[in-house]
């Protein structure tokens, strides 16, 4: 089944009771049992719900995985993976990382005796010197948030598998439409489904997709026992959003390409971070493991301090100044004060997250309107 067909049909059958084509919202917390333990596979909605079950099957299909788990947020999904670890375990991850992930790793799980190495992942061989008998997990983003660094998933997976280390890939920025980490050797794929999967900025959700049955059972136990599972209405919204994922991603990529070129040529713009440029670090890897380059772009302003950057970020009419990404509407974000405020200044600046950096989530509006808005804001 091709991607567009999976996006519309995977995991979904007409409702057996009414014949409804769209998966119903099963707004119930509990389920009738004929006798104790005798039921139709559903007992209590923290653990299982028919709407969520359909979504999870669809999520798995999109990533070419056997299993999918939906969580109440991307951070809840990340939290579940971290709970596979024990005190004394070590994790290797990137030094250019979403601020929420950095905060969870350094401010929550580090307190439980888990050690994190935040390193440059631009070359897989950089990992080797940090691997020891305590290394249990490698966690990567690609493209990274917000400087769009590209990590060689296949290269990292080869190292992880040789050492029997779990590899998890945060695939939020690419979406399953552009990249499938499991096909490249990852063990677990994580998504903030709030972003491209939902696609309409009206729901918060996370997801994990994987193939290994034993690992799935461990994660399902955490999922059910700790309870960070989404309700049926949120599940319905993401299931509905996924039906247009392939159409939206095409538009995001088309608009992103034009805006990246516009920014690169603008005299008031300094550096532009977009993996589709041939001079972008690891461009060849991006071309190999991604089907297109997406609608996420970051750029710096020439000769602008923090105040000047604030002023420009507030001048847009079509782009909305807001956190998050991946919706149909275009957003502009100031990472230093918004998504990456929890990362220490020295660590941020070392990877390019500086005061005059702005991040765009390019939406699916008419490209002429987007370019006009950028033109008037930049002046």
Buried (B, 14 or more C-beta within 10 A) or exposed (E): EEBBEBBBEBBBEEBEEEEEEEBBBBEBEEBEEEEEEEEEEBEEBBBBBBBBBBBBBBBBBBBBBBBBBBBBBBBBBBBBBBBBBEEEBBBBBBBBBBBBBBBBBBEEBEEEEBBBBBBEBBEBEBBEEBBEEEBBBBBBBBBBBBBBBBBBBBBBBBBBEEBEBBBBBBBBBBBBBBBBBBBBBBBBBBBBBBBBBBBBBEBBBBBBBBBBEEBBEBBBEBBBEBEBBBBBEBBBBBBBBBBBBBBBBEBBBBBBBBBBBBBBEBEBBBBBBBBBBEEBBBBEBBBEBBBBBBBBBBBBBEEBEEEEBBEBBEBBEBBBBBEBBBBBBBBBBBBBEBBBEBBEEEBBBBBBBBBBBBBBBBBBBEBEEBBEBBEEBBE
